[in-house]
Amino acid sequence: MQLDVISKFSSFFFIGIGGVSMSGLAKYMLGLGKQVGGSDVSSSEYVEELAKCGAKINLNDNAEDISGYDFIVYTDAVSDNDLRYKKALELNKPLMSRGQFLYEVSKNFKTVIAVSGCHGKTTCTAMLAHIFAAADKKFTAHIGGRDLAFSNFYCCGHDFFITEACEYKKNFLHLKPDVSVVLNSELDHVECYGSEEALKKAYVDFAESAVHKVALYNDLPISGITFGFANDADYFADDVKVNGGNSIFTVYERGEKECEVTLNVYGKHNILNALAATAVARTLGISYEHISDGLNLFKGVERRFEKLAEVKNTVYYADYAHHPNELLASLKTVRAIAKGNIFVVFQPHTYSRTKLLFDNFIDVLSPLKNLLIYKTFAAREYFDDAGSALTLAQNIRNADYGDCVDDIRDFISKAKEGDVVIFLGAGDIYFIAKQICGELN
């Protein structure tokens, strides 16, 4: 089965190629023997990987580089004023957004598994990749982060396509999966949907478009397979134990005890991710032996409670959390393992999210004794004082505000032996954290 787009075109240019999802799609095109080029505002590990694989990357503002390519794919973060985007329109090049192009790619596989949710998508997708690898399936995984074994893209066949389904700008509604997964639904992206009700409806529409539907128990009115901690969910966990950095639990399928699972990642939220992956795998006929083995082999995803360094018995972590409930889960986990004081550096992601969930952020962050709020990662947005990091810091009694990397260095220098430092956020805080930890080492 061949894609219409792939069969028709031989060269592809990706505007915003350094994004984790875009780079995965570009890797797929390279694997098919297509000519691939791309641009971005700065270099990254993904950009460097693609260059080594043969992609031609341009990081300057020269829009002429797209002229030699047949088909243009652009990320949703690209504005209408982007020079290459405007040049593509001027040259009448065929254009497609990342979300639309992901659907075109998915059509090349026999079975499509799409994982959605406000949080947990990347972890659940990566867990599924490990399960399918343990079961020796012919699959391709398109992961929205860097799995510590598979990176953000792994291809060993076309029987199954495992991908994240992003709700931003209703991108997941482009997909037509065979198996849909809804991990959770919480207030976010109101700038796209207008209301929480519209967002929830989109999740339901996405889920109901699939033959098999897997959804968090009692979260949304989705008629399908359920998972959770309630013992009347189709798949639930019981006998949960924490042993060092591991979570150990027993999986029940429709009331029947099936197997014990050992996860090498922290937190109850990851048990839920594992249950969702289990439900998908069982729906597609994978044995519990392979499920247990695959989940045990999963070592984590970069930026998902990732240990960056341990210097003089002070431990440094990074986590992608940028929604209040994600922050809550990360902080709960760090409190469970910390023996000393906890130092938190949080970078808000977009002004609109901070403004919309302002009170929620205050509720989650106010109990912290050592908190630095770093300047907002604006992404695609213009400055809005009401949703700025400074305004948020000014409304939290114990919070400091940081405007430069030296402010972060000064803040974490107060951490002593036995303390924990965690960097939270979906922006460039991760790369700043890695830089600082490298200096400490």
C-alpha positions in Angstrom: 0.0 0.0 0.0 1.6 3.3 -1.1 0.9 6.8 0.0 -0.5 9.2 -2.7 1.8 11.9 -1.5 4.9 9.7 -1.4 4.2 8.1 -4.8 3.7 11.4 -6.4 6.6 13.4 -4.9 10.3 12.6 -4.5 11.6 15.5 -2.4 10.2 17.0 0.8 11.1 20.2 2.7 10.1 20.6 6.4 9.7 24.1 7.8 10.5 23.7 11.5 12.3 20.4 11.0 14.0 20.5 14.4 10.7 19.8 16.2 10.5 16.4 17.7 7.5 15.3 15.7 8.6 16.9 12.5 12.1 15.3 12.7 10.5 11.9 13.2 8.5 12.4 10.0 11.6 13.6 8.2 13.4 10.4 9.3 10.6 8.3 7.9 11.0 10.1 4.5 14.7 9.6 4.5 14.1 5.9 5.3 12.0 5.6 2.1 14.8 7.0 0.1 13.3 10.5 -0.4 15.3 13.7 -0.7 14.7 15.7 2.5 15.5 19.3 3.4 14.5 21.5 6.2 14.8 24.7 8.1 14.6 25.9 11.7 15.5 28.8 13.9 18.3 27.0 15.6 20.2 23.7 15.7 19.3 20.8 18.0 20.1 17.2 18.5 17.3 16.2 16.2 18.6 18.6 13.5 22.1 17.1 13.9 20.8 13.6 13.6 18.9 14.4 10.4 22.0 16.1 8.9 24.0 12.9 9.6 21.3 10.9 7.8 21.5 13.0 4.7 19.0 15.8 5.2 20.0 19.2 4.0 19.4 21.7 6.8 19.3 25.5 6.6 19.2 27.6 9.7 19.4 31.0 8.0 16.6 33.2 6.6 17.2 32.3 2.9 13.8 31.3 1.5 15.3 30.2 -1.8 16.3 26.8 -0.5 12.8 25.4 -0.9 12.7 26.0 -4.6 14.3 22.6 -5.4 11.8 20.6 -3.4 8.5 19.2 -4.6 6.4 19.2 -1.4 6.5 21.4 1.7 5.5 20.4 5.2 5.2 23.1 7.9 4.9 23.0 11.7 1.9 24.6 13.4 4.3 27.0 15.1 5.2 28.6 11.7 3.5 32.0 11.2 1.9 33.3 8.0 4.9 35.7 7.7 7.5 33.0 7.7 9.8 33.7 4.7 9.8 30.1 3.5 6.1 29.6 4.0 5.4 32.8 1.9 7.9 31.6 -0.7 6.1 28.3 -1.0 2.8 30.0 -1.6 4.5 32.3 -4.2 5.9 29.3 -6.1 2.6 27.5 -5.8 4.2 24.6 -4.0 2.0 21.9 -2.5 1.8 22.6 1.2 0.6 20.5 4.1 0.6 21.0 7.9 2.4 18.6 10.2 -0.9 17.1 11.4 -2.2 16.5 7.9 1.1 15.0 6.8 1.1 12.6 9.8 -2.3 11.3 8.5 -0.8 10.7 5.0 2.1 8.8 6.6 -0.3 6.7 8.7 -2.1 5.5 5.6 1.0 3.5 4.7 0.4 1.0 7.7 -2.0 -1.9 8.2 -3.0 -0.9 11.8 -2.7 2.6 13.3 -2.6 3.2 17.0 -2.9 6.9 18.0 -2.3 8.0 21.6 -3.9 11.3 22.8 -4.3 13.1 26.1 -3.4 16.3 27.9 -0.3 14.5 29.4 1.3 11.1 29.1 1.2 10.7 25.3 5.0 10.4 24.8 5.5 8.0 27.7 2.6 5.7 26.7 3.7 5.8 23.0 7.2 4.8 24.0 5.9 2.0 26.3 3.9 0.6 23.4 7.0 0.6 21.3 8.8 -1.5 23.9 5.9 -3.9 24.2 5.7 -4.4 20.4 9.4 -4.8 20.2 9.3 -7.5 22.9 6.5 -9.2 21.0 8.7 -9.1 17.8 6.0 -7.2 15.8 6.8 -5.3 12.6 6.0 -1.8 13.7 7.0 1.9 13.4 6.9 4.2 16.4 6.6 8.0 16.0 7.3 9.3 19.5 6.9 12.9 20.7 10.1 12.8 22.7 13.4 11.0 22.9 12.9 7.4 24.3 16.2 6.4 25.9 16.3 3.3 23.6 14.4 4.2 20.4 14.9 8.0 20.3 11.9 9.8 18.7 11.5 7.4 15.7 11.9 3.7 15.2 11.0 1.6 12.2 11.1 -2.1 11.8 8.1 -2.7 9.6 4.7 -1.5 8.4 2.2 -3.8 10.2 1.6 -1.3 13.0 2.0 2.5 13.3 2.2 3.8 16.9 2.0 7.6 17.0 1.1 10.4 19.3 -2.1 12.3 18.5 -1.7 15.9 19.4 -4.8 17.9 20.3 -3.3 21.3 19.5 -5.2 23.0 16.7 -7.4 19.8 16.5 -4.5 18.0 14.7 -5.6 14.6 16.1 -8.9 14.9 14.2 -6.9 14.5 10.9 -6.1 10.9 11.9 -8.3 7.9 11.3 -6.8 5.3 13.7 -7.8 1.7 14.2 -7.0 2.0 17.9 -7.6 5.4 19.7 -6.2 6.0 23.2 -7.4 8.9 25.4 -5.2 9.0 28.5 -7.0 12.1 30.0 -8.7 15.3 29.1 -8.0 18.5 31.0 -8.5 22.2 30.3 -5.8 23.4 27.9 -5.5 25.0 24.4 -8.6 27.1 24.9 -7.1 29.5 22.4 -7.8 26.8 19.8 -11.1 25.4 21.2 -12.8 28.3 22.9 -14.1 26.2 25.8 -13.4 23.1 27.9 -16.6 21.6 26.5 -15.4 21.9 22.9 -12.0 20.4 23.9 -13.8 17.4 25.5 -16.0 16.9 22.4 -12.9 16.8 20.2 -11.4 14.1 22.4 -14.7 12.1 22.1 -14.9 12.6 18.4 -11.2 11.5 18.0 -11.8 8.4 20.1 -15.1 7.4 18.5 -13.5 7.6 15.0 -11.6 4.3 15.8 -12.6 0.7 15.7 -11.1 0.1 19.1 -11.3 2.8 21.8 -9.2 2.8 25.0 -10.0 5.5 27.5 -9.3 6.5 31.2 -12.1 5.1 33.3 -14.9 7.5 34.0 -13.1 10.5 32.4 -15.1 11.1 29.2 -18.3 9.6 27.7 -16.4 7.2 25.4 -17.8 3.8 24.7 -14.8 1.6 24.8 -12.2 -0.3 26.8 -11.4 1.4 30.1 -8.3 1.5 32.3 -7.6 3.0 35.8 -7.3 2.2 39.5 -11.0 1.5 40.0 -11.6 -2.3 40.2 -14.5 -2.2 37.7 -12.3 -0.8 34.9 -11.5 -3.3 32.2 -7.8 -3.0 33.0 -6.8 -1.9 36.5 -3.8 -2.0 38.8 -3.7 -3.3 42.4 -1.1 -4.3 45.0 0.9 -1.2 44.0 4.4 -1.1 45.7 7.3 1.3 45.3 10.8 -0.1 45.5 13.5 2.5 45.1 13.0 3.9 41.7 10.6 1.2 40.6 6.8 0.8 40.7 5.6 -2.8 41.0 1.9 -3.6 40.5 -0.5 -6.4 39.5 -2.6 -6.1 36.3 -6.2 -7.3 36.3 -8.1 -7.8 33.1 -11.9 -7.6 33.7 -11.5 -8.8 37.2 -9.0 -11.6 36.6 -5.5 -11.4 38.0 -3.1 -11.6 35.0 0.5 -10.6 35.7 2.9 -8.5 37.8 4.7 -5.6 36.2 7.8 -3.8 37.3 8.2 -0.2 35.9 11.6 1.5 36.0 9.9 4.9 36.1 8.3 6.9 39.0 4.8 7.8 39.7 1.2 6.6 39.7 0.6 8.5 36.4 3.1 6.2 34.8 1.2 3.2 36.1 -1.9 4.6 34.3 0.2 5.0 31.1 1.3 1.4 31.4 -2.3 0.2 31.9 -3.3 2.1 28.7 -0.5 0.5 26.8 -1.5 -2.9 28.2 -5.1 -2.4 27.1 -3.9 -1.6 23.6 -1.6 -4.6 23.4 -4.2 -7.0 24.7 -6.7 -5.7 22.2 -4.3 -6.5 19.4 -3.5 -10.0 20.8 -0.2 -9.5 22.5 0.5 -11.9 25.4 1.0 -10.7 29.0 4.5 -12.2 28.9 5.5 -9.8 26.2 3.7 -6.9 27.8 5.5 -7.5 31.1 8.9 -7.8 29.4 8.3 -4.7 27.2 7.2 -2.5 30.1 10.2 -3.7 32.2 12.6 -2.8 29.3 11.2 0.7 29.1 13.8 2.9 30.9 12.1 6.3 30.4 11.9 9.3 28.0 14.2 12.2 28.0 12.7 15.1 30.0 10.2 12.9 31.7 11.6 12.9 35.3 15.0 12.4 33.8 18.0 12.3 36.2 20.5 14.8 34.8 23.3 14.6 37.3 24.3 13.9 40.9 27.0 16.2 42.2 28.2 15.9 45.9 25.0 14.0 46.8 22.8 16.7 45.3 20.5 15.2 42.6 19.3 17.1 39.6 16.2 16.1 37.6 14.3 17.6 34.6 10.7 17.1 33.7 8.6 18.3 30.8 5.6 19.2 33.1 4.0 22.5 32.0 0.4 22.1 32.9 -0.7 22.5 36.6 -1.7 18.8 36.9 1.6 17.7 35.4 3.4 19.9 37.9 1.4 18.4 40.7 2.3 14.8 39.6 6.0 15.7 39.3 6.2 17.4 42.6 4.4 14.5 44.3 7.0 12.2 42.9 10.0 14.3 43.9 8.6 14.7 47.4 8.4 10.9 47.7 12.1 10.5 46.9 13.7 13.6 48.3 15.6 13.3 51.6 16.5 17.0 51.9 15.2 20.3 50.6 13.6 20.6 47.2 14.6 23.4 44.8 12.2 23.9 41.9 13.0 25.9 38.7 9.8 26.3 36.6 9.6 27.9 33.2 6.0 28.6 32.1 5.1 27.6 28.6 3.2 30.2 26.6 1.4 33.3 28.0 -2.0 32.0 27.1 -1.7 28.8 29.2 -0.4 30.7 32.2 -3.1 33.3 32.0 -5.9 30.7 31.5 -4.7 28.5 34.4 -3.2 31.3 36.5 -5.0 30.3 39.8 -4.2 26.6 39.2 -0.5 27.4 38.9 -0.7 29.4 42.1 -2.4 26.6 44.0 0.2 24.1 42.9 3.3 26.2 43.3 2.5 28.2 46.5 3.4 25.4 48.9 7.0 25.3 47.6 9.6 26.8 49.9 12.4 27.1 47.3 10.9 28.2 43.9 12.4 30.1 41.0 10.0 31.0 38.1 12.1 31.6 35.0 11.0 33.8 32.1 8.2 32.4 29.9 8.9 30.3 26.9 6.6 32.2 24.5 6.7 29.6 21.6 4.3 31.1 19.0 2.9 33.9 21.1 3.4 37.6 21.7 4.1 39.1 25.2 1.1 39.3 27.6 1.9 40.7 31.0 -1.2 39.0 32.5 0.2 35.6 31.6 3.9 36.3 32.1 6.3 34.5 34.4 7.0 37.7 36.3 3.4 38.3 37.1 3.0 34.7 38.2 6.1 35.0 40.5 4.8 38.2 42.0 1.6 36.4 43.0 3.4 33.6 44.9 4.8 34.5 48.3 8.0 32.5 48.3 8.8 32.7 44.6 11.8 34.3 43.0 11.9 35.4 39.4 14.7 34.7 37.0 15.4 36.6 33.8 18.7 35.0 32.8 20.7 31.8 33.2 22.9 33.4 36.0 19.7 33.8 38.1 19.2 30.1 37.8 22.8 29.4 38.8 22.6 31.6 41.8 19.3 30.0 42.9 20.4 26.4 42.7 23.8 27.2 44.3 21.8 27.2 47.6 21.2 23.5 47.3 23.3 21.4 49.8 24.2 17.8 50.1 21.1 15.6 50.2 18.9 18.1 48.4 17.1 17.7 45.1 16.9 20.2 42.3 14.2 19.8 39.6 13.8 21.8 36.4 10.2 21.9 35.1 8.8 23.1 31.8 8.4 22.3 28.1 10.6 25.1 26.8 14.3 25.7 26.6 14.7 25.2 30.4 15.8 21.6 29.7 18.8 22.7 27.6 19.7 25.3 30.2 19.5 22.6 32.9 21.8 20.3 30.9 24.3 23.1 30.4 24.3 24.0 34.1 24.6 20.4 35.1 27.5 20.0 32.7 29.3 22.9 34.4 28.7 21.4 37.8 30.2 18.1 36.8 
